[in-house]
Amino acid sequence: MTSAAPQPLANPLSYLNGEWKPLGECLVPINTHALQYGTGCFEGIRGYWSGTRLNLLLLRQHFARLHRNAGMLLMSCPSVDEMIAIARDCVARNAPTQNVYLRPVVFKRGTSLGPVLVNVADGYMCYLQALGDYLDTSKGLNVCVSSWRRLADNAIPTRSKATGGYLNSALAKSEAVLNGFDEAIFLNDRNQVCEGSAENIFLVRDGVLVTPDRTADILEGITRQAILQLAQDLGIPVQERAVARTELYHADEIFLTGTGCQVSWVKSIDKRQVGAGARGPLTAKIQTAYENAVYGREPTYAEWLTAV
């Protein structure tokens, strides 16, 4: 299902370092450490409008990940419960009646010179914006394997959603778009399939759902984990393992997952048709189950949703 085109929110109230201000008034100095060196980490959280209330998806899981990642990057942030309260307050203050996207960020707010993470003050922000479909989930994507390699986890931790690391994603996505594709697929430095520029990847071979494992320099996606749970509940066999590039060309189905793209099926890769060139039956089953869960139509997954 493709959501309706979002209507931009006019200067929504946003949280910055303990204060609520209109988004346009949330300012940081141009010499802020995070701007100069990319020293921050973030989350992306969907809010789905049910017609009567907004349901924030997998809220605690996102903030638990952010808290862990901030610690790994030597940054301090509010507690998980405090960040959840700020996120709910952000929604309540703005009272949106459409699908939205929340962006909480932990960042180095100091203004000192030098790319170092210690002895630099930390900041925290949270804002929201209207968001429809990041990728059109109703049509197949034409994707390519990028010439850019995915960052190695031992270079910039790929599971951290570090702000500076997204230059890697921007290079790959820009290359794809400039060459007429919708999205890019990364290989890692071992020439294994990794993920998309901002999505995890799944493929179907002989009725088995396959996805790169956690050692493949992937983001440990919250949506990825939700899909694995749905697959288990639907009785679909799953393999988390190393995936070779050429397996993509033999796949019966391929789809991408993420907070932004949700579940988006792939029509072709490197100009090669995937399967029958249409959304496959297993992808359709998972996509439908995911949409039912996030819109609150399936009570089994009610615990995924935080109503505001």
Secondary structure, 3 states (H helix, E strand, C coil): CCCCCCCCCCCCEEEECCEEEEHHHCCCCCCCHHHHHCCEEECCEEEEECCCCEEEECHHHHHHHHHHHHHHCCCCCCCHHHHHHHHHHHHHHHCCCCCEEEEEEEEECCCCCCCCCCCCCEEEEEEEEECCCCCCCCCCEEEEEEEEECCCCCCCCHHHCEHHHHHHHHHHHHHHHHCCCCEEEEECCCCEEEEECCCEEEEEECCEEEECCCCCCCCCCHHHHHHHHHHHHCCCCEEECCCEHHHHHHCCEEEEEECCCEEEEEEEECCEECCCCCCCHHHHHHHHHHHHHHCCCCHHHHHHEEEC
